[in-house]
Amino acid sequence: MDEETLQMTMLFDFFGELLTNKQREYFDLYHNEDLSLSEIAEKAGISRQGVYDIVTRAEKTLEEMELKTGVVRRWQETRLELERAGDLTRKLLMLPDLDKNAEAIVQDLYVALESLIKE
Protein backbone atom coordinates (compact mmCIF):
# COMPACT_ATOMS: atom_id res chain seq x y z
CA MET A 1 0.00 0.00 0.00
CA ASP A 2 1.49 3.34 -0.98
CA GLU A 3 1.84 6.23 1.49
CA GLU A 4 -1.07 8.24 0.07
CA THR A 5 -3.47 5.30 0.22
CA LEU A 6 -2.35 4.50 3.76
CA GLN A 7 -2.97 8.12 4.82
CA MET A 8 -6.41 8.13 3.17
CA THR A 9 -7.31 4.86 4.86
CA MET A 10 -6.30 6.27 8.24
CA LEU A 11 -8.34 9.41 7.63
CA PHE A 12 -11.28 7.20 6.69
CA ASP A 13 -10.88 5.16 9.89
CA PHE A 14 -10.98 8.30 12.01
CA PHE A 15 -13.47 10.45 10.12
CA GLY A 16 -15.39 8.10 7.81
CA GLU A 17 -18.62 8.49 9.74
CA LEU A 18 -18.73 12.14 8.65
CA LEU A 19 -19.16 11.10 5.01
CA THR A 20 -22.46 10.35 3.31
CA ASN A 21 -23.34 6.68 2.84
CA LYS A 22 -22.51 6.90 -0.86
CA GLN A 23 -19.18 8.62 -0.19
CA ARG A 24 -18.28 5.96 2.41
CA GLU A 25 -19.24 3.13 0.08
CA TYR A 26 -17.35 4.41 -2.98
CA PHE A 27 -14.34 5.52 -0.94
CA ASP A 28 -14.14 2.07 0.64
CA LEU A 29 -14.44 0.30 -2.71
CA TYR A 30 -11.79 2.55 -4.25
CA HIS A 31 -9.20 2.77 -1.47
CA ASN A 32 -9.78 -0.36 0.61
CA GLU A 33 -11.13 -2.87 -1.90
CA ASP A 34 -8.85 -1.52 -4.65
CA LEU A 35 -11.55 -1.35 -7.31
CA SER A 36 -11.04 1.04 -10.20
CA LEU A 37 -13.34 3.98 -10.79
CA SER A 38 -14.70 2.17 -13.84
CA GLU A 39 -15.45 -0.97 -11.85
CA ILE A 40 -17.29 1.01 -9.19
CA ALA A 41 -19.20 2.96 -11.84
CA GLU A 42 -20.29 -0.25 -13.54
CA LYS A 43 -21.41 -1.73 -10.23
CA ALA A 44 -23.28 1.43 -9.21
CA GLY A 45 -24.76 2.12 -12.64
CA ILE A 46 -23.31 5.64 -12.87
CA SER A 47 -20.56 7.26 -14.90
CA ARG A 48 -16.88 6.95 -14.07
CA GLN A 49 -16.82 10.75 -13.67
CA GLY A 50 -19.66 10.52 -11.15
CA VAL A 51 -17.68 8.04 -9.05
CA TYR A 52 -14.56 10.20 -9.37
CA ASP A 53 -16.46 13.26 -8.13
CA ILE A 54 -17.88 11.40 -5.12
CA VAL A 55 -14.54 9.86 -4.14
CA THR A 56 -12.73 13.18 -4.59
CA ARG A 57 -15.30 15.01 -2.44
CA ALA A 58 -14.93 12.34 0.23
CA GLU A 59 -11.13 12.67 0.19
CA LYS A 60 -11.38 16.45 0.45
CA THR A 61 -13.78 16.19 3.40
CA LEU A 62 -11.44 13.80 5.23
CA GLU A 63 -8.38 15.96 4.55
CA GLU A 64 -10.20 19.09 5.75
CA MET A 65 -11.19 17.37 8.99
CA GLU A 66 -7.59 16.37 9.61
CA LEU A 67 -6.40 19.92 8.89
CA LYS A 68 -8.93 21.28 11.40
CA THR A 69 -8.36 18.72 14.14
CA GLY A 70 -4.92 17.15 13.67
CA VAL A 71 -6.28 13.97 15.26
CA VAL A 72 -4.52 11.52 12.94
CA ARG A 73 -1.19 13.36 13.21
CA ARG A 74 -1.40 13.37 17.01
CA TRP A 75 -2.40 9.68 17.03
CA GLN A 76 0.63 8.82 14.86
CA GLU A 77 2.96 10.85 17.08
CA THR A 78 1.56 9.22 20.24
CA ARG A 79 1.95 5.76 18.74
CA LEU A 80 5.61 6.46 17.89
CA GLU A 81 6.28 7.67 21.44
CA LEU A 82 4.59 4.59 22.90
CA GLU A 83 6.78 2.37 20.73
CA ARG A 84 9.84 4.33 21.86
CA ALA A 85 8.82 3.92 25.51
CA GLY A 86 8.38 0.18 24.88
CA ASP A 87 11.88 -0.02 23.41
CA LEU A 88 13.37 1.82 26.40
CA THR A 89 11.51 -0.49 28.78
CA ARG A 90 12.94 -3.55 26.99
CA LYS A 91 16.42 -2.07 27.40
CA LEU A 92 15.80 -1.56 31.12
CA LEU A 93 14.76 -5.19 31.48
CA MET A 94 18.08 -6.27 29.95
CA LEU A 95 20.18 -4.42 32.54
CA PRO A 96 22.20 -7.02 34.48
CA ASP A 97 22.01 -5.37 37.91
CA LEU A 98 18.28 -4.54 38.03
CA ASP A 99 16.85 -5.54 41.43
CA LYS A 100 13.76 -7.78 41.57
CA ASN A 101 11.35 -5.00 42.68
CA ALA A 102 12.47 -2.66 39.91
CA GLU A 103 12.35 -5.52 37.41
CA ALA A 104 8.74 -6.29 38.37
CA ILE A 105 7.75 -2.64 37.97
CA VAL A 106 9.50 -2.34 34.61
CA GLN A 107 7.87 -5.60 33.46
CA ASP A 108 4.42 -4.23 34.40
CA LEU A 109 5.22 -1.01 32.55
CA TYR A 110 6.29 -2.98 29.49
CA VAL A 111 3.04 -4.99 29.48
CA ALA A 112 0.99 -1.80 29.83
CA LEU A 113 2.85 -0.12 26.96
CA GLU A 114 2.46 -3.17 24.71
CA SER A 115 -1.29 -3.24 25.31
CA LEU A 116 -1.52 0.45 24.36
CA ILE A 117 0.54 -0.07 21.21
CA LYS A 118 -1.70 -2.93 20.05
CA GLU A 119 -4.89 -0.81 20.30
Summary of the structure (lengths in Angstrom):
residues: 119
radius of gyration: 21.1
end to end distance: 20.9
largest distance: 69.3
contacts: 306
relative contact order: 0.10
helix: 84%
strand: 0%
